[in-house]
């Protein structure tokens, strides 16, 4: 529990992250490379058809990151690009919903994609599912569930929870001319939170390759999958 996340009071969006655990220390400074974006309509992100099924959701989709990582007393200078999400609300899942699949992707052309599908009991996507593209100049375009396709092209089964998760994907955005293949950097990125929320779910880093308007493109991302080990209880 020796960690802190702080936002600078005089520089909007600038964050400091510090965490220590035994012989491991992480110390990072994060500076927004693009403006903050609010998802949904006026910052209201719908999650279902029922009253209260919504959240407030905003992102810094590209943060220039630098700092140090210390392992067993040896320090390394590190640099990278981060993504900061903040989503909050009080609504529960709908009676016919079991969980969600969420993707955040940073492409090498300085654009970003966020999309989520609220998953129904029959495996289909709730019509409230949506997404966004953030262009290189910081402009955001909202996307409805009909604007993208998520196809699972492989699975992975946890030896611990016995849950079977989608493990590789192809994402298509016809109106944007984008087709992406998404592959986890590590198969087992399942979180088993017996000491906190007591929910088993999968979330982790992914590599991205594909084409954008016919040209090859690469990227990096993060995926969160809930409701596969059991129906998610808020």
Secondary structure, DSSP 4 states (H G I P E B T S, - for coil): -EEEEEE-SSSTT-EEEEEEETTEEEEEEEEESS--EE-SBTTEEE--SSTT-EEEEEEEEEEEEEEEEEETTEEEEEEEEEEEEEEE--PPPPTTEEEEEEEEEEETTS-EEEEEEEEETTSPBPTT-EEEEE-TTS-EEEEEGGG-EEEEEEEEE-TTT--EEEEEEEEEEGGGTEEEEEEESSS--EEE-TTTT--EEEEEEEEEEEEETTEEEEEEEEEEE-SSSS----
